[in-house]
Amino acid sequence: MNDIAAKLGMTGDQLEGLLAILVRNTVILIGVINVAAVMTLVERKVSAWMQYRHGPNRVGPWGLLQPLADGVKFIFKEVVIPYGANKPLYLLAPAMAAVPAMMTIAVIPFANDVVLFGKNWGPLAIADIDVGILYLLAIGSMSVYGVILAGWASNSKYSLLGGLRASAQMISYELSMILAILAVVALAGSINLKEIAALQASTGNPLDWFFFKQPLACFLLLVASFAETNRHPFDFAECEPELVAGFNTEYSAMKWAIFFIGEYSAMAVMSALSVVLFWGGWSVPFMPDAPWYLGFAAFLAKVSVYLFLFVWVRWTLPRFRFDQLMRIGWKVMLPLALLNLLATGAMLALFGPPGAP
Amino acid sequence: MQTFEYAPGLVPPRAKTTDGDDPLHGELLKLNMGPQHPATHGVLRIKVELDGETIVRIEPEVGYLHRGKEKTCESLGWRKFFVHTDRLDYVQPLMNNIGYALALEALGGVKVPERAQIIRVLLCEMSRIGSHLIYLATTGIDLGAITMFFFCFKQRETLYELLDAYTGHRMNNTYVRIGGVYADVDERVQDAIEAWIDQFPAAVDEFEKMLTGNRIWYDRNYRIGAITKEEALAWSLNGPNLRGAGVELDLRKAQPYSGYERYEFEVAVGTVGDCYDRYLVRVEEMRQSARIVKQALKLLKETKGAEFLAEDRRYVLPPKDLVRSSMEELIHQFKIVTDMALPKGCAYHGIESSKGELGFFVASDGTSTPLRCHIRAPGLMNVQAIPMVSMGRLFSDMVSLIGSLDFVMGEVDR
């Protein structure tokens, strides 16, 4: 190892660090894309289970290879660009929708410091940056541009209405979402996601999880993440019945699939964010010194519960009207989030930060 | 975003089309919904003009499924048109059969045996349940409650199987004849129907658990497209849409036919006349229909073995074994199949179909083909109400409105 490093003009430690980053980032990115693929299967299986159906069961055992078959199908389908579409924007839009979700995954700490081959490789996250939440919110909000662009560039009236609804939707939930997160930030005194998770995991007591201190904020974030990911009951941008398929009416083949990879990745990111903020991240209940792989498993389990919740809600509830979401966003969620933040601030001023003597 | 409650005489302010610089009143968006749009329930075309998302002008256009059914009747003859009535409102074919048969029986003066009437009531109410299930399923999909579709279709699938067991067809049964029905109900089929109808109220409870108290469903339906009593009457709405508006008019009670006066059931009536009322009325009608089906099954047991087809050799085919052995019966069969004629005159009979008053007007000049056959399709009246209820509302509300008015284009266009 040291010889190769010397040839490349760096020390052995540097090379090891570089390789570690490469492996870690590859694993996480491929993992997220696979989560998106698996979620398409889970969605179909769970919905089938709720609706007296079987779901995909022909490709592979229990239909497990269905996402693969779908992927092959999407790649080989013809790409149709509608007449009069703004071609560069039309091609850019799916990427604009999917890339932010992939980028935001960078700051999610999946597990505590990884100890492997007798060495501490740092936390299992692509980037452990101090402004994690800020980065996540800033990049995450970009994904709506993809939807708006898709609506605009398709040269279809239904798509345009879908895009407009997405923009109207965004301004109405994002503020309350940020205020809900802010309450946790105030509690933790940090906007570094790893530190927030570590704070909850230090004692191993599940009551330290911020959910028990901020249940309202957790619920607000949950509602907002349905809107953020364009999921039922807030999927006005798609809204099959009146807008046919909304912003992706004119999309086909892999470009259509990329929208969905974006949607499912965004679901994974929002679930992971909720877990880190409210459910202790990698904290294993009653095991403060759990090894990193147990913590990672606990994290994945918590995220799975959230992802199942997304699917469950989608196949249970009817859809809001988009002005109703705006009403809820501005008249219910925003005041609640403000009040929650105010109460949190007051409690902090009176009793000091949690954990302080 | 401004929404308007519809009031007669109130026309929502139209956006200025000329002043493109005014950001609040820009150009109107002309949208052509249909005839192949997922929310229009068939081949209905709706031309909409939107100001933002508010509907400022709306014009439904019917006729994409026009097959000339009335004219077909006038050239095919009396008996052969039964097959075509199935294709009118294709979610409840037997109800159309019965409506047409009743009109012909009124014209011909045929007396229908008691057991045939009971079977007809049974079929009518099963069709009504089937049709309302379709309403609930498709409206559920329109408003995003996709699982409702499967819940309803599980019930409807059983219903289809029962109809298959009785009539030999899942859809397009053509099982009603002048003077009765084609064949008696087998006892095993009766038992199967009973088993199904016993579990049906619990299924309706489940539908209601999913939707009635659901805040989102309530918000999407409550006070959307409210129709007053006067408007409903003026627009000649009928069926659940009329009753939802608070008018207690049910032909089963108002002018009982096929012995409906013998059955115990309530007529569900709404108060506000909005989508939510229409939804509640239909859900209640499913329960009441289940009650009637139970009573009809009881009556069927009591009249076991009675005749199910009138012995009126002017219009009713003789049994096949008699045709083979008797010359007179062979002549009857030949005359009925080739040129059965109804007496000169005209008759109208309306029945309470799941969509409203389904009426058949038939006029005869004494020959084997009708002089005129007119079908009063309840769906057409309900389509007419679309502009009234959706003017000034949001585009999203249109799907709730179209769903709740509940029409089938096969019947509207005929």
Interface residues (C-beta under 8 A of the other chain):
Chain A: S47 M50 Q51 Y52 R53 K157 Y158 L161 H232 P233 D235 F236 C239 E240 P241 E242 V244 W315 T316 L317 P318 R319 F320 R321 F322 D323 Q324 M326
Chain B: M1 T3 L29 L31 H37 P38 A39 E53 G140 I141 D142 L143 G144 A145 I146 T147 F149 F150 F151 K154 M210 L211 N214 I216 W217 D219 R220 L394 F395 S396 D397 M398 V399
